[in-house]
Amino acid sequence: MANSAQARKRARQGEVRRRHNASFRSMVRTYLKKVIAAIESGDFEKANTAYAAAVPVIDRMADKGIIHKNKAARHKSRLNSAVLALKAA
């Protein structure tokens, strides 16, 4: 447990930030799930729209440091490949 006033304040601030960041991570996962669901349904237009909506959110969270930039790039690449595979099929 924090003993000084400064340490208690940092603990409070850390908890607030943890909750805030957790909601951001949850939002990213939700957008990813929407794209994956659209891909699995086989509808290219729906998948493309969901992907276009997810990309700015993923980039924004990577810029904020909520997820790593490489993880964001990996997700975008894999989703884009899957969406384009729908178009080819």
N, C-alpha and C positions, 0 to 999 in steps of 0.2 A: 504494500500500500504506500501511496505517496506521502511523504512526511512534511515537505515544505509547501508553502502556498503556491509557489511556481510549479512544482511537480503536480499538485492537485489540479491546477488550471490546465496544464498540458494534458493531463489524463482526461479531463472533461472535453477539451478541444479535440483530442484524438478520437474519442468515442463519437462525437458529432460528425467528424469527418468520415469515420468508418461507416456509419449509417448512410451518409450521403453518397459515398463511393459505392456502397453495396447496392443502392438503388440504381445508380448508373450502370453497374455491371449487369444487373437484372434487366435493364432496358436493352442493353446490347444483346443479351441472350434472347430476349423476346423477339427482336428484329431478325436475328439469325433463324430462329424457329419459324418465323413467318415465311422467310425465303425457302427454307427447307421443305416446309409443308406445301408451298406452291410448286416447288420442283417435283415433289413426289406425286402431286395431283396430275402432272403432265401438261399443265397449261402454261405455254411459253409467255404469253402476254402478262398473266398474273405473276409469274415468277420474275419476269423482267421488271415489272413495276415494283414488286417487293424488294428486289435487289437494288433498284435505283433509290428506294427510300432508306435502305439499310446502310448504304455506303457512306453518306455524310455522317450518320450517327456513329458508325465504327471509327471514322477518321477523327471525329470530334473527341471521342473518348480516348483515342490513342494520343491526341495532342494534350489532353488533360492528364495523361499518365495513368488513367484508370486501367487500361490494358496496354501491353507492350506494342510498340509500332510494328515489330515483326509479326506478332500474333494477328494484328489487324490486317496486315498485308496478306498473311496466310489465309485468313478467313475470306477476304475479298477475292483472292485468286481462286480458291476452291469453289466458292459460290458462283463466280463468273464462269468458270469452266463448266459447271453443272448446268447453268442456265443456257449457255451456248450449245451444249450437247442436246438440250431439248429442241433448240431451233433446227439443228441438223437432222434430228430424228423425224 
